[in-house]
Amino acid sequence: MEKSTKKLDTTLGELIAAASEVAFEYSDNDRDAYKLAQAALIEILRKASHAGSLDDFGESAPGKSYLH
């Protein structure tokens, strides 16, 4: 069975800008907005990457073969 994938044609800058814009709309302050945008971007990158290639905040963890 072939896995279907979705491709998003955008730049990293556009992705960051969109995540930040939405985060600021739903947050009470700048700090929370930045944290929300960061969490959203990390999750997007995790889902778009190969298993085991990203860990928390982009730091690699030796010996891990999967993401949590």
N, C-alpha and C positions, 0 to 999 in steps of 0.2 A: 504494500500500500504506500503510495507516494504522499509525503507530507506537504500540505499546501503552506506557502509562506507569503507574507505580505511585504511588499517593498515600498518604503517611503522615500520619495525623492525630495530631499531637503538637505540643508547644510547643518552642521553642528550649531552654528550661531543662531540659526532660525529656530532650531529645536530648543535651545536654551532660552531664547527670548519668549517663545510660546509658553514654556513651562513656567517661567518667571511671571509672565503676565497673569496666567490663571492663578498661580500661587498667591500673588498679591491681592487678587480679587477675593479670595477666600480666607485670608489671614487677617488677624487683628493688628499685627505689627510686623515690622521689617524682618526681625529675627525669625519669627515663625514662617514668614513667607520664604525666606532663603532656605530654611530647613525643609519645607514642603517641596520646593522646587528641586532641591538636591536629592531628596528621597525619590521623587518622580523620575528624575533623570537617571539615577542609579538603577532603578527598576527597569526602565526602558532599555538601558544598555545591557543589563543582565539578560533580558529576554531576547535581545538581538545578537548576543554573543554565543560562542560555543561553550558548552558545559565546562566549568572549571577555569575559565579564562578571566573571570572577574570575581573579586571578593569584596568585602565591605570597603567602600570608598576607594576602590581601585587598587588596593594593596593585595599582592599575591600571597597565597598561603601554601607553602610547600606540602605536598602529600595529599591535598584535597583533589578529589576527582569529580566533585559535583558542587553545585551552588545550593545554598539554603535560603 
